[in-house]
Amino acid sequence: MGTLRPLKGQPGKFIDTVTGAVYDISEMREGDKYDTIVIDDGAVAAGAEYYLFRDVQRKRLVDTNFTQQSRLSAGEQVIVNRIGAQIALAGGNVLPWPRDIKKVAENAFLRIEVNQLLQAEGKLVTFNSGYGLSGMTQETDQGILGIGVPSTAAAAKLLRTQLLTDKHEVLGYLRFYDRNWLATYSTYYDENEADRMPTLENPVLVTCYLHGLIKSAVSK
């Protein structure tokens, strides 16, 4: 998979630096490819992994628009310029407590791979999607929390845009590491080993977004 660069003197056209293929963004629409995973309530096991873009068959459009496991639909192409994540403030009638959201955002590690090659990785809290609610609430054990500012203008873009087609295998996962090094430096974590891993009072939904320009097989 190559990166894309603008073609000089040809507005709206980009060339793949590896294949030499030329893409016209006038044939594309702006949008997201996305998928959602659920982290169940209770203690998160050390080393637990939750896979994105893989187990999509039973999900609906509100949670994923992938129809194939780890691949775009036939004929689909995406010029990805931003990768973000959002922790849902509600899943049906389940409202995660603010402390659930904070535990996931600060303890989860996100990695995105394409054809088993690293595209992006880091603590979940660093992946601002630009989406989410804002404002105030007076509900008990509730609050409005998100990863970064709910503004797409504030969400960081990739330094190099990436092209995805239905020939690429896309995989993402959230991993929760046992931060056992804390016991060496903190008496608390030495005596309370279970507190090194988060325990959630409520299930938490996490959605990962691959934002950019999308060309579907039916696009004109």
C-alpha positions in Angstrom: 0.0 0.0 0.0 1.5 3.3 -1.1 0.9 6.8 0.1 -0.8 9.4 -2.1 0.5 12.7 -3.2 -1.3 15.4 -5.3 -0.5 15.5 -9.0 1.0 18.9 -9.9 -1.2 20.8 -12.3 -4.1 18.4 -12.0 -6.4 19.6 -9.2 -8.2 16.8 -7.4 -6.0 14.0 -8.7 -3.6 11.9 -6.6 -1.0 9.3 -7.5 -0.2 6.2 -5.5 3.6 6.4 -4.9 4.0 2.6 -5.2 1.7 1.5 -8.0 1.5 4.7 -10.0 -2.3 4.5 -10.1 -4.1 7.9 -10.4 -7.2 8.6 -8.3 -9.7 11.4 -8.9 -11.3 12.7 -5.7 -14.3 14.0 -7.6 -15.4 10.4 -7.8 -15.4 10.1 -4.0 -17.4 11.2 -1.0 -16.2 12.1 2.4 -17.1 9.7 5.2 -16.0 7.0 7.6 -15.5 3.3 7.6 -16.0 2.2 11.2 -16.5 -0.8 13.5 -17.5 -1.2 17.2 -16.5 -3.6 19.9 -17.9 -4.1 23.4 -15.9 -4.5 26.6 -18.1 -6.3 29.1 -18.6 -5.2 32.7 -16.4 -6.7 35.3 -12.7 -7.1 35.6 -10.7 -6.8 32.4 -8.1 -9.6 32.2 -4.5 -8.8 31.8 -3.5 -9.0 28.2 -7.2 -9.0 27.0 -7.6 -8.1 23.3 -10.7 -6.8 21.5 -10.6 -7.0 17.7 -12.0 -4.4 15.3 -13.1 -4.8 11.7 -13.0 -8.6 12.1 -16.3 -10.0 13.6 -18.8 -7.9 11.7 -21.4 -10.4 10.5 -23.9 -10.0 13.2 -23.6 -6.2 13.7 -25.8 -3.5 12.2 -25.1 -0.2 10.5 -25.2 1.8 13.8 -22.1 -0.1 14.9 -20.3 -1.0 11.7 -20.4 -0.4 8.0 -17.9 -3.3 7.2 -19.7 -6.1 5.5 -16.7 -8.4 5.0 -14.3 -9.6 7.7 -11.3 -7.3 7.8 -11.9 -6.1 4.2 -13.7 -3.4 2.4 -16.6 -4.3 0.1 -15.8 -5.4 -3.4 -14.8 -2.4 -5.5 -14.6 0.0 -2.6 -11.6 2.3 -2.0 -10.8 4.7 0.8 -8.2 7.4 1.0 -7.7 7.5 4.8 -6.6 10.8 6.3 -7.7 10.4 9.9 -8.0 7.5 12.4 -10.1 8.1 15.5 -11.9 6.4 18.3 -15.0 7.2 20.3 -16.3 5.7 23.6 -20.1 5.6 23.5 -21.9 7.4 26.2 -24.8 5.0 25.8 -25.4 1.5 24.5 -29.2 1.0 24.3 -30.4 1.8 27.9 -26.9 1.1 29.4 -25.1 4.3 30.4 -21.5 3.7 31.3 -20.4 5.7 34.3 -17.8 8.4 33.7 -15.2 6.3 35.6 -15.9 3.4 33.2 -15.1 5.7 30.2 -11.9 7.0 31.9 -10.7 3.6 32.7 -11.0 2.4 29.1 -9.6 5.6 27.6 -6.5 5.6 29.8 -5.8 1.9 30.0 -6.5 0.6 26.5 -3.9 0.5 23.7 -5.1 0.8 20.1 -3.2 -0.7 17.1 -4.3 -0.5 13.5 -2.7 -2.8 10.9 -3.1 -3.1 7.1 -1.8 -6.3 5.6 -0.1 -7.0 8.9 1.9 -3.7 8.7 1.5 -1.1 11.4 -0.4 2.0 10.4 -1.1 3.6 13.8 -0.8 2.8 17.4 -0.9 4.4 20.8 -3.0 4.9 24.0 -6.7 5.0 23.1 -6.9 8.5 24.7 -4.7 9.9 21.9 -7.1 9.0 19.1 -9.5 11.9 18.9 -12.2 11.2 16.3 -13.7 14.7 16.5 -17.1 13.1 17.2 -19.1 13.0 20.4 -21.5 15.0 22.6 -20.6 18.1 24.6 -22.4 20.1 27.3 -23.6 19.5 30.8 -25.7 16.9 32.6 -27.2 16.6 36.1 -27.9 12.8 36.0 -26.6 10.7 38.9 -23.3 9.0 38.1 -23.3 10.5 34.6 -21.3 13.0 32.8 -20.3 13.8 29.2 -16.8 12.5 28.5 -15.0 11.8 25.3 -11.6 11.5 23.6 -10.6 15.0 22.8 -12.7 17.9 21.6 -15.9 16.9 19.7 -14.8 18.9 16.6 -13.5 17.3 13.5 -11.4 20.4 12.9 -9.5 19.6 16.1 -8.9 16.0 15.2 -5.3 15.3 14.0 -4.9 14.1 10.5 -2.4 11.6 9.3 0.8 13.1 8.0 0.5 10.8 4.9 -2.8 9.8 3.5 -3.2 6.0 3.0 -5.1 4.2 0.3 -7.2 1.1 1.2 -8.9 -1.2 -1.3 -10.8 -4.4 -1.1 -7.4 -6.2 -1.6 -6.1 -5.0 1.8 -6.6 -6.8 5.1 -7.5 -4.3 7.8 -7.3 -5.2 11.5 -7.5 -3.2 14.7 -7.4 -4.2 18.3 -7.6 -2.8 21.7 -5.2 -4.4 24.2 -5.1 -4.0 28.0 -1.6 -4.6 29.4 -0.8 -5.6 32.9 1.3 -2.7 34.1 3.2 -4.9 36.6 6.1 -2.4 36.7 3.9 -0.2 38.9 4.4 -2.7 41.8 8.1 -1.9 41.8 7.6 1.8 42.3 4.3 2.0 44.3 3.5 0.3 47.5 -0.2 0.6 46.7 0.1 -1.4 43.4 2.3 -3.9 45.2 -0.3 -4.6 47.8 -3.3 -4.3 45.5 -2.3 -6.2 42.5 -5.9 -6.4 41.1 -6.1 -2.6 40.8 -3.5 -2.7 38.1 -6.2 -3.8 35.7 -9.5 -1.9 35.3 -12.8 -3.2 36.5 -15.9 -1.8 34.8 -19.3 -1.3 36.4 -21.0 -1.2 33.0 -20.3 -2.5 29.5 -18.5 0.0 27.3 -18.8 0.3 23.5 -15.8 1.6 21.5 -16.0 2.6 17.9 -12.9 3.1 15.6 -13.2 5.4 12.6 -11.2 5.4 9.4 -12.1 8.8 8.0 -11.4 10.0 4.5 -12.6 9.9 0.9 -14.7 6.8 -0.1 -15.4 5.4 -3.5 -17.9 2.6 -3.5 -18.5 0.2 -6.3 -21.8 2.1 -7.2 -20.2 5.6 -7.1 -20.5 7.6 -10.3 
